[in-house]
Amino acid sequence: MPPAPATLSPQPAATAAVTYTLPAWWRPLLALLLAGCERESSCASPAPVRELVFYSWAEDLPPSLLEEFTAETGVKVVYRTYQATEEAVRSIRSGSVSDVAVIENQFIPELATDGLLAELDHRNIPNLDHLSENFRELVFDPGNHYSVTFNWGVTGLVVRDDLTPGQVTRWADLC
């Protein structure tokens, strides 16, 4: 596995993290996250990035999106996947290095404290300014030192009250 680019992971055994909640609007935010990899980037970099290792849930991103990114930037994306967050955390703890890892937010403080996440250089993420303030400065990573919100969503439940025996106020009411 190639070492992480200095602009994203200055520590050889560190991974830049991305917070993960529920999948929702992934396409525009992928561009936000990977903006620092542009071939014509104005950010100073010791060497051009030729490959980016992106670690995320299996089937979280369509291959066509990664192909479009490569065509547009010249940066090949190696898409490594996991089936469960615990698997991803074990992989990071065992020394597996990625340039970007999509990890649930509750794991960010511990991984950062243990020195397993590289501190982000916000100068290399110019589109961070376009991220809603609701998703910045979150309690698990004040200052967004180690993470940037990648996905967010909510789960809703719609119940047809004409098909239920009574008012639904808890999950057990649906059984």
N, CA, C and O of each residue as an XYZ file, in Angstrom:
700
protein
N       0.846     -1.174      0.000
C       0.000      0.000      0.000
C       0.897      1.245      0.000
O       1.845      1.301      0.783
N       0.634      2.222     -0.834
C       1.486      3.404     -0.915
C       1.330      4.265      0.324
O       0.268      4.262      0.946
N       2.378      5.010      0.696
C       2.246      5.908      1.839
C       1.244      7.003      1.522
O       1.036      7.369      0.365
N       0.634      7.513      2.570
C      -0.363      8.571      2.393
C       0.318      9.851      1.934
O       1.429     10.145      2.376
N      -0.328     10.626      1.048
C       0.247     11.891      0.611
C       0.442     12.838      1.796
O      -0.360     12.851      2.729
N       1.501     13.619      1.748
C       1.810     14.520      2.859
C       0.698     15.521      3.117
O       0.525     15.966      4.251
N      -0.049     15.879      2.103
C      -1.097     16.873      2.302
C      -2.276     16.307      3.073
O      -3.045     17.061      3.670
N      -2.430     14.984      3.069
C      -3.560     14.399      3.783
C      -3.135     13.653      5.033
O      -3.829     13.705      6.048
N      -2.013     12.966      4.978
C      -1.587     12.138      6.095
C      -0.104     12.318      6.358
O       0.704     11.498      5.922
N       0.271     13.385      7.069
C       1.696     13.628      7.271
C       2.378     12.571      8.126
O       3.601     12.443      8.071
N       1.627     11.811      8.913
C       2.222     10.763      9.723
C       2.090      9.454      8.961
O       0.987      9.143      8.509
N       3.144      8.675      8.791
C       3.064      7.487      7.971
C       2.021      6.476      8.440
O       1.470      5.751      7.612
N       1.734      6.403      9.724
C       0.765      5.424     10.218
C      -0.563      6.085     10.565
O      -1.317      5.562     11.384
N      -0.851      7.205      9.965
C      -2.086      7.904     10.299
C      -3.033      7.898      9.109
O      -2.617      7.766      7.958
N      -4.294      8.040      9.412
C      -5.336      8.064      8.401
C      -6.171      9.306      8.610
O      -6.533      9.621      9.743
N      -6.481     10.011      7.552
C      -7.414     11.129      7.650
C      -8.807     10.533      7.757
O      -9.149      9.625      6.999
N      -9.600     11.018      8.667
C     -10.915     10.423      8.908
C     -12.023     11.325      8.419
O     -11.885     12.545      8.336
N     -13.101     10.692      8.107
C     -14.307     11.381      7.684
C     -15.419     10.829      8.554
O     -15.528      9.614      8.715
N     -16.237     11.686      9.111
C     -17.317     11.170      9.937
C     -18.402     10.574      9.071
O     -18.588     10.977      7.922
N     -19.095      9.643      9.608
C     -20.130      8.946      8.861
C     -21.365      8.813      9.726
O     -21.281      8.367     10.870
N     -22.476      9.184      9.206
C     -23.741      8.935      9.883
C     -24.527      8.022      8.957
O     -24.108      6.884      8.747
N     -25.612      8.450      8.408
C     -26.371      7.648      7.458
C     -26.148      8.175      6.050
O     -26.082      9.388      5.848
N     -26.031      7.274      5.066
C     -25.817      7.743      3.703
C     -26.948      8.663      3.247
O     -28.121      8.391      3.504
N     -26.596      9.731      2.585
C     -27.608     10.643      2.063
C     -27.058     11.317      0.819
O     -27.239     10.790     -0.279
N     -26.407     12.436      0.939
C     -25.974     13.236     -0.203
C     -24.484     13.065     -0.403
O     -23.715     13.985     -0.128
N     -24.053     11.882     -0.887
C     -22.631     11.587     -0.942
C     -21.916     12.286     -2.075
O     -20.762     12.677     -1.897
N     -22.532     12.465     -3.230
C     -21.796     12.957     -4.391
C     -21.200     14.354     -4.200
O     -20.001     14.516     -4.428
N     -21.974     15.381     -3.790
C     -21.358     16.702     -3.646
C     -20.310     16.742     -2.542
O     -19.343     17.500     -2.623
N     -20.500     15.931     -1.519
C     -19.546     15.967     -0.424
C     -18.264     15.217     -0.745
O     -17.218     15.514     -0.168
N     -18.325     14.249     -1.655
C     -17.085     13.601     -2.067
C     -16.178     14.627     -2.731
O     -14.968     14.642     -2.504
N     -16.771     15.479     -3.547
C     -15.988     16.536     -4.184
C     -15.381     17.463     -3.134
O     -14.243     17.907     -3.282
N     -16.132     17.755     -2.082
C     -15.630     18.589     -0.985
C     -14.424     17.930     -0.333
O     -13.399     18.574     -0.112
N     -14.551     16.649     -0.029
C     -13.488     15.949      0.682
C     -12.224     15.793     -0.148
O     -11.111     15.913      0.363
N     -12.409     15.527     -1.419
C     -11.257     15.217     -2.249
C     -10.725     16.423     -3.006
O      -9.873     16.279     -3.883
N     -11.215     17.602     -2.677
C     -10.801     18.811     -3.397
C      -9.297     19.035     -3.317
O      -8.706     19.580     -4.250
N      -8.681     18.632     -2.238
C      -7.248     18.824     -2.085
C      -6.418     17.962     -3.004
O      -5.197     18.115     -3.050
N      -7.047     17.055     -3.741
C      -6.311     16.153     -4.628
C      -6.285     16.623     -6.063
O      -5.729     15.933     -6.917
N      -6.858     17.755     -6.357
C      -6.923     18.223     -7.732
C      -5.532     18.368     -8.329
O      -4.588     18.788     -7.660
N      -5.430     18.014     -9.591
C      -4.141     18.085    -10.288
C      -3.617     19.515    -10.326
O      -2.414     19.731    -10.177
N      -4.484     20.482    -10.520
C      -4.090     21.881    -10.620
C      -4.294     22.616     -9.300
O      -4.567     23.817     -9.297
N      -4.166     21.921     -8.200
C      -4.421     22.507     -6.889
C      -3.471     23.661     -6.605
O      -2.301     23.628     -6.985
N      -3.987     24.670     -5.936
C      -3.156     25.805     -5.555
C      -2.423     25.536     -4.251
O      -1.596     26.344     -3.827
N      -2.715     24.410     -3.611
C      -2.077     24.069     -2.338
C      -0.671     23.535     -2.600
O      -0.450     22.768     -3.537
N       0.254     23.941     -1.778
C       1.619     23.451     -1.905
C       1.652     21.987     -1.507
O       1.061     21.607     -0.496
N       2.325     21.172     -2.276
C       2.417     19.749     -2.004
C       3.803     19.289     -2.405
O       4.310     19.705     -3.447
N       4.435     18.430     -1.596
C       5.774     17.986     -1.921
C       5.823     17.153     -3.194
O       6.841     17.163     -3.886
N       4.762     16.437     -3.521
C       4.734     15.618     -4.732
C       3.291     15.506     -5.198
O       2.371     15.509     -4.380
N       3.090     15.408     -6.496
C       1.713     15.269     -6.982
C       1.107     13.949     -6.510
O       1.787     12.924     -6.459
N      -0.146     13.987     -6.174
C      -0.864     12.795     -5.747
C      -1.264     12.018     -6.992
O      -1.903     12.570     -7.888
N      -0.901     10.766     -7.055
C      -1.246      9.918     -8.201
C      -2.295      8.878     -7.822
O      -3.012      8.360     -8.679
N      -2.374      8.578     -6.522
C      -3.291      7.550     -6.058
C      -3.823      7.936     -4.688
O      -3.095      8.479     -3.857
N      -5.079      7.656     -4.465
C      -5.742      7.979     -3.206
C      -6.422      6.714     -2.699
O      -7.226      6.110     -3.410
N      -6.104      6.314     -1.480
C      -6.728      5.134     -0.887
C      -7.914      5.615     -0.058
O      -7.751      6.325      0.934
N      -9.111      5.212     -0.484
C     -10.370      5.624      0.137
C     -10.975      4.389      0.788
O     -11.247      3.399      0.109
N     -11.188      4.440      2.110
C     -11.651      3.292      2.897
C     -13.055      3.588      3.390
O     -13.265      4.544      4.137
N     -14.014      2.776      2.977
C     -15.406      3.051      3.321
C     -16.220      1.763      3.313
O     -15.709      0.675      3.048
N     -17.492      1.928      3.610
C     -18.435      0.815      3.569
C     -18.463      0.202      2.169
O     -18.331      0.912      1.172
N     -18.632     -1.093      2.102
C     -18.795     -1.770      0.820
C     -20.041     -1.220      0.134
O     -21.081     -1.034      0.766
N     -19.921     -0.965     -1.155
C     -21.019     -0.482     -1.991
C     -21.552      0.886     -1.580
O     -22.686      1.229     -1.913
N     -20.748      1.675     -0.861
C     -21.184      3.004     -0.432
C     -21.089      4.022     -1.563
O     -21.871      4.972     -1.613
N     -20.140      3.827     -2.464
C     -19.968      4.740     -3.591
C     -20.038      3.954     -4.895
O     -19.460      2.872     -5.002
N     -20.732      4.484     -5.868
C     -20.784      3.786     -7.163
C     -19.440      3.891     -7.886
O     -18.798      4.940     -7.849
N     -19.018      2.826     -8.533
C     -17.748      2.854     -9.279
C     -17.698      3.984    -10.298
O     -16.628      4.541    -10.542
N     -18.828      4.332    -10.894
C     -18.827      5.389    -11.908
C     -18.373      6.727    -11.322
O     -17.734      7.516    -12.017
N     -18.689      6.988    -10.076
C     -18.261      8.232     -9.435
C     -16.740      8.255     -9.290
O     -16.100      9.274     -9.553
N     -16.172      7.140     -8.876
C     -14.718      7.066     -8.719
C     -14.026      7.193    -10.072
O     -12.974      7.822    -10.183
N     -14.622      6.592    -11.097
C     -14.066      6.709    -12.447
C     -14.114      8.156    -12.940
O     -13.168      8.633    -13.565
N     -15.213      8.847    -12.659
C     -15.333     10.262    -13.043
C     -14.281     11.100    -12.325
O     -13.668     11.984    -12.923
N     -14.075     10.818    -11.042
C     -13.075     11.552    -10.271
C     -11.690     11.351    -10.874
O     -10.939     12.313    -11.036
N     -11.347     10.108    -11.207
C     -10.043      9.810    -11.805
C      -9.893     10.516    -13.149
O      -8.844     11.091    -13.441
N     -10.943     10.471    -13.965
C     -10.887     11.130    -15.277
C     -10.701     12.636    -15.135
O      -9.978     13.253    -15.917
N     -11.345     13.220    -14.150
C     -11.293     14.674    -13.968
C      -9.988     15.149    -13.336
O      -9.501     16.229    -13.667
N      -9.417     14.356    -12.431
C      -8.254     14.811    -11.674
C      -6.952     14.113    -12.033
O      -5.872     14.633    -11.754
N      -7.045     12.928    -12.654
C      -5.848     12.141    -12.908
C      -5.399     11.355    -11.694
O      -4.352     10.709    -11.735
N      -6.164     11.393    -10.616
C      -5.828     10.676     -9.385
C      -6.634      9.380     -9.332
O      -7.865      9.404     -9.320
N      -5.933      8.257     -9.302
C      -6.595      6.962     -9.212
C      -7.085      6.765     -7.772
O      -6.358      7.040     -6.818
N      -8.322      6.288     -7.630
C      -8.879      6.007     -6.300
C      -8.874      4.504     -6.084
O      -9.489      3.750     -6.838
N      -8.169      4.081     -5.042
C      -8.201      2.689     -4.616
C      -9.288      2.630     -3.552
O      -9.147      3.213     -2.477
N     -10.356      1.933     -3.850
C     -11.528      1.889     -2.976
C     -11.486      0.612     -2.142
O     -11.871     -0.459     -2.612
N     -11.020      0.734     -0.909
C     -10.976     -0.383      0.027
C     -12.265     -0.356      0.843
O     -12.750      0.716      1.204
N     -12.809     -1.509      1.130
C     -14.103     -1.535      1.814
C     -14.082     -2.399      3.061
O     -13.200     -3.234      3.266
N     -15.088     -2.162      3.881
C     -15.326     -2.969      5.066
C     -16.828     -3.198      5.201
O     -17.637     -2.481      4.612
N     -17.183     -4.214      5.992
C     -18.586     -4.568      6.191
C     -19.154     -3.996      7.489
O     -20.364     -3.805      7.604
N     -18.291     -3.725      8.459
C     -18.746     -3.220      9.763
C     -17.718     -2.212     10.278
O     -16.521     -2.346     10.023
N     -18.191     -1.222     10.990
C     -17.303     -0.185     11.513
C     -16.204     -0.773     12.391
O     -15.057     -0.330     12.332
N     -16.546     -1.759     13.197
C     -15.553     -2.386     14.073
C     -14.409     -2.987     13.262
O     -13.253     -2.946     13.684
N     -14.730     -3.538     12.110
C     -13.710     -4.075     11.206
C     -12.766     -2.957     10.740
O     -11.550     -3.142     10.693
N     -13.334     -1.807     10.400
C     -12.530     -0.668      9.946
C     -11.617     -0.173     11.062
O     -10.441      0.107     10.830
N     -12.155     -0.069     12.261
C     -11.352      0.404     13.396
C     -10.211     -0.569     13.676
O      -9.082     -0.143     13.918
N     -10.494     -1.879     13.645
C      -9.430     -2.887     13.843
C      -8.359     -2.743     12.767
O      -7.167     -2.836     13.060
N      -8.777     -2.517     11.533
C      -7.831     -2.372     10.428
C      -6.915     -1.161     10.643
O      -5.702     -1.251     10.459
N      -7.503     -0.045     11.030
C      -6.710      1.170     11.295
C      -5.760      0.919     12.453
O      -4.589      1.295     12.392
N      -6.259      0.285     13.510
C      -5.413     -0.001     14.686
C      -4.274     -0.960     14.350
O      -3.216     -0.903     14.978
N      -4.476     -1.835     13.372
C      -3.437     -2.800     13.014
C      -2.372     -2.201     12.096
O      -1.404     -2.873     11.740
N      -2.557     -0.919     11.709
C      -1.538     -0.254     10.915
C      -1.888     -0.049      9.456
O      -1.084      0.500      8.703
N      -3.061     -0.473      9.043
C      -3.478     -0.245      7.664
C      -3.642      1.257      7.436
O      -4.333      1.932      8.199
N      -3.013      1.773      6.396
C      -3.012      3.214      6.138
C      -3.903      3.528      4.940
O      -3.802      2.897      3.888
N      -4.771      4.510      5.121
C      -5.624      5.017      4.045
C      -5.466      6.522      4.011
O      -5.085      7.138      5.007
N      -5.758      7.112      2.868
C      -5.725      8.563      2.778
C      -6.993      9.167      3.360
O      -6.950     10.203      4.024
N      -8.112      8.519      3.110
C      -9.401      8.958      3.646
C     -10.135      7.716      4.122
O     -10.221      6.724      3.398
N     -10.663      7.771      5.339
C     -11.449      6.666      5.880
C     -12.791      7.212      6.348
O     -12.855      8.228      7.040
N     -13.848      6.534      5.968
C     -15.189      6.916      6.406
C     -15.468      6.107      7.667
O     -15.655      4.891      7.615
N     -15.490      6.805      8.800
C     -15.635      6.168     10.102
C     -16.758      6.867     10.859
O     -16.913      8.085     10.765
N     -17.534      6.099     11.603
C     -18.598      6.696     12.408
C     -17.990      7.621     13.459
O     -16.908      7.366     13.990
N     -18.713      8.698     13.741
C     -18.162      9.770     14.568
C     -17.748      9.347     15.970
O     -16.819      9.937     16.521
N     -18.386      8.365     16.565
C     -18.023      8.009     17.943
C     -16.618      7.435     18.060
O     -16.079      7.364     19.164
N     -16.009      7.022     16.947
C     -14.665      6.453     16.987
C     -13.562      7.500     16.770
O     -12.389      7.218     17.013
N     -13.926      8.683     16.322
C     -12.933      9.708     16.001
C     -12.092     10.117     17.216
O     -10.866     10.114     17.110
N     -12.691     10.470     18.370
C     -11.856     10.930     19.498
C     -10.813      9.901     19.939
O      -9.659     10.254     20.181
N     -11.208      8.649     20.044
C     -10.278      7.616     20.499
C      -9.153      7.378     19.490
O      -7.987      7.265     19.868
N      -9.505      7.304     18.221
C      -8.476      7.093     17.199
C      -7.526      8.284     17.118
O      -6.326      8.111     16.909
N      -8.061      9.489     17.283
C      -7.209     10.686     17.267
C      -6.297     10.709     18.486
O      -5.102     10.975     18.362
N      -6.848     10.434     19.649
C      -6.057     10.418     20.888
C      -4.935      9.388     20.803
O      -3.838      9.614     21.315
N      -5.208      8.277     20.166
C      -4.198      7.227     20.033
C      -3.202      7.495     18.906
O      -2.337      6.662     18.633
N      -3.318      8.656     18.249
C      -2.368      9.034     17.203
C      -2.552      8.278     15.895
O      -1.617      8.179     15.101
N      -3.742      7.745     15.662
C      -3.982      6.956     14.456
C      -4.635      7.753     13.333
O      -4.842      7.225     12.241
N      -4.963      9.013     13.589
C      -5.531      9.880     12.573
C      -4.607     11.070     12.357
O      -4.094     11.650     13.314
N      -4.403     11.419     11.125
C      -3.581     12.589     10.803
C      -4.428     13.842     10.985
O      -5.621     13.844     10.680
N      -3.813     14.895     11.476
C      -4.518     16.164     11.579
C      -4.675     16.745     10.173
O      -3.726     16.787      9.391
N      -5.890     17.189      9.874
C      -6.183     17.743      8.557
C      -5.603     19.139      8.418
O      -5.641     19.932      9.358
N      -5.075     19.430      7.258
C      -4.615     20.774      6.930
C      -5.738     21.442      6.142
O      -5.927     21.157      4.959
N      -6.474     22.321      6.790
C      -7.643     22.943      6.166
C      -7.297     23.755      4.922
O      -8.177     24.032      4.108
N      -6.047     24.138      4.762
C      -5.637     24.846      3.542
C      -5.769     23.944      2.321
O      -5.910     24.430      1.199
N      -5.724     22.630      2.539
C      -5.842     21.674      1.442
C      -7.284     21.214      1.215
O      -7.544     20.341      0.387
N      -8.207     21.805      1.952
C      -9.632     21.477      1.795
C     -10.381     22.797      1.617
O     -11.136     23.201      2.502
N     -10.182     23.465      0.495
C     -10.785     24.792      0.311
C     -12.310     24.781      0.318
O     -12.930     25.785      0.669
N     -12.916     23.675     -0.059
C     -14.374     23.614     -0.079
C     -14.984     23.393      1.299
O     -16.206     23.333      1.433
N     -14.158     23.275      2.304
C     -14.666     23.145      3.672
C     -15.547     24.340      4.032
O     -16.487     24.204      4.815
N     -15.250     25.498      3.468
C     -16.055     26.692      3.722
C     -17.491     26.533      3.243
O     -18.376     27.251      3.708
N     -17.737     25.612      2.328
C     -19.076     25.419      1.775
C     -19.902     24.414      2.571
O     -21.081     24.212      2.282
N     -19.297     23.791      3.558
C     -20.006     22.839      4.408
C     -20.869     23.611      5.397
O     -20.389     24.541      6.045
N     -22.127     23.235      5.517
C     -23.042     23.902      6.439
C     -22.445     23.989      7.834
O     -21.808     23.046      8.305
N     -22.651     25.113      8.488
C     -22.135     25.288      9.850
C     -22.700     24.250     10.805
O     -22.097     23.976     11.843
N     -23.854     23.664     10.470
C     -24.441     22.615     11.319
C     -23.541     21.387     11.399
O     -23.661     20.591     12.330
N     -22.646     21.230     10.434
C     -21.796     20.053     10.382
C     -20.332     20.356     10.659
O     -19.459     19.539     10.367
N     -20.064     21.518     11.215
C     -18.700     21.896     11.602
C     -18.630     21.971     13.121
O     -19.647     22.110     13.801
N     -17.435     21.878     13.624
C     -17.204     22.066     15.061
C     -18.073     21.135     15.902
O     -18.630     21.552     16.917
N     -18.189     19.886     15.485
C     -19.028     18.941     16.216
C     -18.325     18.479     17.482
O     -17.097     18.497     17.562
N     -19.097     18.071     18.458
C     -18.584     17.786     19.792
C     -17.475     16.730     19.803
O     -16.582     16.794     20.648
N     -17.512     15.774     18.897
C     -16.504     14.716     18.893
C     -15.192     15.157     18.252
O     -14.178     14.476     18.401
N     -15.195     16.295     17.534
C     -13.967     16.796     16.897
C     -14.042     18.321     16.749
O     -14.136     18.830     15.632
N     -14.001     19.053     17.875
C     -14.047     20.521     17.774
C     -12.893     21.035     16.912
O     -11.744     20.626     17.082
N     -13.217     21.929     15.996
C     -12.196     22.470     15.097
C     -11.984     21.627     13.856
O     -11.192     21.992     12.988
N     -12.675     20.511     13.761
C     -12.507     19.611     12.623
C     -11.029     19.307     12.373
O     -10.553     19.346     11.239
N     -10.328     19.010     13.445
C      -8.896     18.711     13.317
C      -8.641     17.379     12.630
O      -7.635     17.213     11.940
N      -9.575     16.407     12.823
C      -9.350     15.060     12.309
C     -10.452     14.561     11.381
O     -10.327     13.492     10.784
N     -11.513     15.319     11.260
C     -12.634     14.802     10.476
C     -13.441     15.918      9.823
O     -13.437     17.067     10.264
N     -14.132     15.532      8.753
C     -15.064     16.398      8.050
C     -16.306     15.551      7.796
O     -16.195     14.406      7.359
N     -17.466     16.093      8.061
C     -18.686     15.333      7.826
C     -18.790     14.999      6.346
O     -18.661     15.871      5.487
N     -19.022     13.742      6.066
C     -19.122     13.245      4.700
C     -20.571     12.940      4.332
O     -21.056     13.388      3.293
N     -21.248     12.194      5.163
C     -22.643     11.828      4.929
C     -23.473     12.180      6.156
O     -23.006     12.145      7.295
N     -24.690     12.512      5.876
C     -25.628     12.777      6.952
C     -27.004     12.425      6.447
O     -27.298     12.574      5.261
N     -27.831     11.968      7.328
C     -29.187     11.649      6.922
C     -30.035     11.359      8.137
O     -29.545     11.306      9.265
N     -31.287     11.177      7.889
C     -32.219     10.824      8.955
C     -33.036      9.632      8.481
O     -33.170      9.378      7.284
N     -33.567      8.925      9.432
C     -34.451      7.818      9.127
C     -35.839      8.202      9.579
O     -36.035      8.622     10.720
N     -36.787      8.061      8.701
C     -38.164      8.380      9.053
C     -39.030      7.141      8.968
O     -38.713      6.195      8.247
N     -40.097      7.152      9.691
C     -41.042      6.049      9.684
C     -42.423      6.637      9.477
O     -42.857      7.515     10.223
N     -43.104      6.147      8.461
C     -44.463      6.600      8.182
C     -45.386      5.432      8.473
O     -45.164      4.319      7.998
N     -46.411      5.689      9.247
C     -47.350      4.643      9.640
C     -48.749      5.045      9.193
O     -49.202      6.165      9.431
N     -49.415      4.108      8.546
C     -50.820      4.343      8.183
C     -51.661      3.975      9.390
O     -51.813      2.797      9.715
N     -52.206      4.984     10.053
C     -52.967      4.730     11.277
C     -54.271      3.981     11.016
O     -54.861      3.425     11.941
N     -54.723      3.963      9.763
C     -55.929      3.189      9.451
C     -55.635      1.683      9.386
O     -56.559      0.873      9.319
N     -54.343      1.307      9.407
C     -53.966     -0.106      9.369
C     -53.365     -0.593     10.687
O     -52.974     -1.756     10.783
N     -53.284      0.247     11.681
C     -52.732     -0.139     12.978
C     -53.859     -0.164     14.008
O     -54.794      0.633     13.927
N     -53.772     -1.073     14.972
C     -54.846     -1.200     15.952
C     -54.951     -0.013     16.919
O     -56.015      0.207     17.499
N     -53.907      0.727     17.097
C     -53.918      1.874     18.006
C     -52.822      2.847     17.647
O     -52.182      2.711     16.605
N     -52.599      3.831     18.506
C     -51.569      4.830     18.255
C     -50.186      4.197     18.384
O     -49.929      3.428     19.310
N     -49.304      4.529     17.449
C     -47.936      4.016     17.467
C     -47.060      5.025     18.185
O     -46.882      6.150     17.718
N     -46.510      4.616     19.332
C     -45.638      5.495     20.112
C     -44.270      4.872     20.370
O     -43.374      5.528     20.902
N     -44.110      3.596     19.989
C     -42.831      2.903     20.182
C     -42.751      1.756     19.199
O     -43.765      1.354     18.628
N     -41.538      1.216     18.994
C     -41.339      0.141     18.032
C     -42.224     -1.062     18.330
O     -42.756     -1.675     17.405
N     -42.391     -1.409     19.593
C     -43.180     -2.581     19.963
C     -44.627     -2.479     19.478
O     -45.287     -3.499     19.281
N     -45.121     -1.259     19.284
C     -46.496     -1.076     18.795
C     -46.658     -1.590     17.372
O     -47.786     -1.786     16.919
N     -45.576     -1.809     16.666
C     -45.645     -2.263     15.286
C     -45.643     -3.788     15.169
O     -45.842     -4.325     14.079
N     -45.424     -4.473     16.265
C     -45.356     -5.952     16.245
C     -46.718     -6.573     16.391
O     -46.841     -7.798     16.395
